[in-house]
Amino acid sequence: MYSNTKEKVVFTFIMCSLMILCMSSYNIFLENGINSEAFVIVLKAFVPFVLVGFLLDFFVVGKIASRLHGLMISQKASTFKKVIMMQLLMVTFMCVLMSTLSLIVNQQDFSHLGMLILRNYFVALFLQIFIVSPFVRLISPRIFGLL
């Protein structure tokens, strides 16, 4: 994890970037198939979505999730329970917000929002718990050593 604001920014940016890269790729490949055009779409969408996602994560969702986390989990809970609950909260809020943003950007009908959130939620949760978070937690101390 992180021990100061600079490390928190770096940790959040890496986590957010990897989640957005994976989830954008997932959604674009589902819609367009895996081809060179889809890769171009992923690359074009990556930077704006990372910027918006990072801002939402750092300034809005992270604060709300931290407050809820403090209310839901006792101080005596195991580190594992604390981490899993924070991941559940973050994925839930970010999935709703980023899925909504995706519909707005792609000018799609909001009647698809529920299905889109459902389609994304379980993939995002799996990615967060088993792939992205362990990877970021593994590399972040090395990166923090460079700061």
CORGIKA-V59504 format. One record per pair of residues at least 24 apart in sequence whose C-alpha atoms are under 10 Angstrom apart, sorted by the first residue. I is the first residue (numbers start at 1). J is the second residue. D is the distance in Angstrom with one decimal. If there is no record, write none. Layout:
BEGIN
((I & J & D) (I & J & D))
END
This chain:
BEGIN
((1 & 136 & 8.9) (1 & 137 & 6.3) (1 & 138 & 9.3) (1 & 140 & 7.2) (1 & 141 & 7.6) (1 & 144 & 9.6) (2 & 137 & 9.4) (2 & 140 & 8.1) (2 & 141 & 8.1) (2 & 144 & 8.2) (3 & 144 & 9.5) (6 & 144 & 8.9) (6 & 147 & 8.4) (7 & 140 & 8.4) (7 & 141 & 9.2) (7 & 143 & 8.9) (7 & 144 & 6.4) (7 & 145 & 9.9) (7 & 147 & 8.2) (8 & 58 & 8.9) (8 & 144 & 9.8) (9 & 54 & 9.1) (9 & 58 & 7.7) (10 & 140 & 8.2) (10 & 143 & 8.5) (10 & 144 & 8.2) (10 & 147 & 9.6) (11 & 136 & 7.4) (11 & 137 & 8.4) (11 & 139 & 9.6) (11 & 140 & 6.6) (11 & 141 & 9.5) (11 & 143 & 9.1) (11 & 144 & 8.8) (12 & 54 & 7.1) (12 & 55 & 9.8) (12 & 57 & 7.6) (12 & 58 & 6.9) (12 & 62 & 9.3) (12 & 136 & 9.4) (13 & 50 & 8.2) (13 & 51 & 9.0) (13 & 53 & 9.0) (13 & 54 & 6.1) (13 & 55 & 9.3) (13 & 57 & 8.9) (13 & 58 & 8.5) (14 & 50 & 9.8) (14 & 54 & 9.3) (14 & 132 & 9.4) (14 & 133 & 9.8) (14 & 136 & 7.0) (14 & 139 & 9.8) (14 & 140 & 8.6) (15 & 54 & 9.1) (15 & 57 & 9.9) (15 & 128 & 8.7) (15 & 132 & 6.9) (15 & 133 & 6.9) (15 & 135 & 9.1) (15 & 136 & 6.4) (15 & 137 & 9.1) (15 & 140 & 9.8) (16 & 49 & 9.6) (16 & 50 & 6.8) (16 & 51 & 9.2) (16 & 52 & 10.0) (16 & 53 & 6.7) (16 & 54 & 6.0) (16 & 55 & 9.7) (16 & 56 & 9.9) (16 & 57 & 7.6) (16 & 58 & 9.4) (16 & 94 & 9.7) (16 & 132 & 9.4) (17 & 46 & 8.3) (17 & 47 & 8.8) (17 & 49 & 8.8) (17 & 50 & 5.7) (17 & 51 & 8.8) (17 & 53 & 8.2) (17 & 54 & 7.8) (17 & 132 & 9.9) (18 & 50 & 9.1) (18 & 127 & 9.6) (18 & 128 & 9.5) (18 & 131 & 9.9) (18 & 132 & 6.8) (18 & 133 & 9.3) (18 & 135 & 9.8) (18 & 136 & 8.8) (19 & 50 & 9.2) (19 & 53 & 9.6) (19 & 91 & 9.7) (19 & 124 & 7.4) (19 & 125 & 10.0) (19 & 127 & 7.5) (19 & 128 & 7.3) (19 & 131 & 9.6) (19 & 132 & 6.9) (19 & 133 & 9.1) (20 & 45 & 9.6) (20 & 46 & 7.2) (20 & 47 & 9.5) (20 & 49 & 7.1) (20 & 50 & 6.5) (20 & 53 & 7.7) (20 & 54 & 9.5) (20 & 98 & 8.9) (20 & 124 & 9.4) (21 & 45 & 9.1) (21 & 46 & 6.5) (21 & 47 & 9.5) (21 & 49 & 9.0) (21 & 50 & 8.3) (22 & 46 & 10.0) (22 & 123 & 9.5) (22 & 124 & 8.5) (22 & 127 & 8.1) (22 & 132 & 9.1) (23 & 95 & 9.6) (23 & 98 & 9.7) (23 & 99 & 9.9) (23 & 120 & 7.5) (23 & 121 & 9.8) (23 & 123 & 7.9) (23 & 124 & 6.9) (23 & 127 & 8.8) (24 & 49 & 8.7) (24 & 98 & 9.8) (24 & 102 & 9.2) (24 & 120 & 9.9) (26 & 120 & 8.7) (26 & 123 & 8.8) (26 & 124 & 9.8) (27 & 99 & 9.9) (27 & 102 & 9.7) (27 & 116 & 9.3) (27 & 119 & 9.2) (27 & 120 & 8.1) (45 & 102 & 9.9) (45 & 105 & 9.8) (49 & 98 & 8.3) (49 & 101 & 8.7) (49 & 102 & 8.8) (49 & 105 & 10.0) (52 & 98 & 8.8) (52 & 101 & 9.1) (53 & 94 & 7.8) (53 & 97 & 8.7) (53 & 98 & 7.1) (53 & 101 & 9.5) (56 & 93 & 9.7) (56 & 94 & 7.9) (56 & 97 & 8.4) (56 & 98 & 9.1) (57 & 90 & 8.0) (57 & 93 & 9.0) (57 & 94 & 7.1) (57 & 97 & 9.8) (60 & 93 & 9.7) (60 & 94 & 9.8) (61 & 89 & 8.7) (61 & 90 & 6.8) (61 & 91 & 9.5) (61 & 92 & 9.6) (61 & 93 & 6.5) (61 & 94 & 7.0) (61 & 97 & 9.2) (62 & 86 & 9.2) (62 & 89 & 9.0) (62 & 90 & 7.0) (62 & 93 & 9.2) (62 & 94 & 9.4) (63 & 90 & 9.9) (64 & 89 & 8.9) (64 & 90 & 9.0) (64 & 93 & 9.0) (65 & 89 & 5.7) (65 & 90 & 6.2) (65 & 91 & 9.7) (65 & 92 & 9.5) (65 & 93 & 8.1) (66 & 90 & 9.0) (83 & 129 & 9.1) (83 & 133 & 9.8) (84 & 125 & 10.0) (84 & 128 & 9.6) (84 & 129 & 7.4) (87 & 125 & 7.7) (87 & 128 & 7.0) (87 & 129 & 7.1) (87 & 133 & 8.7) (88 & 121 & 9.9) (88 & 124 & 9.8) (88 & 125 & 7.1) (88 & 128 & 8.9) (88 & 129 & 8.8) (89 & 125 & 10.0) (90 & 125 & 9.3) (90 & 128 & 9.4) (91 & 120 & 9.7) (91 & 121 & 7.2) (91 & 122 & 9.2) (91 & 123 & 10.0) (91 & 124 & 6.6) (91 & 125 & 6.1) (91 & 126 & 9.8) (91 & 127 & 9.8) (91 & 128 & 7.6) (91 & 129 & 9.7) (92 & 117 & 9.1) (92 & 120 & 10.0) (92 & 121 & 7.0) (92 & 122 & 9.7) (92 & 124 & 9.0) (92 & 125 & 8.3) (93 & 121 & 9.8) (94 & 121 & 9.3) (94 & 124 & 9.4) (95 & 119 & 9.8) (95 & 120 & 6.8) (95 & 121 & 6.1) (95 & 122 & 9.6) (95 & 124 & 7.5) (95 & 125 & 9.2) (96 & 120 & 9.0) (96 & 121 & 8.3))
END
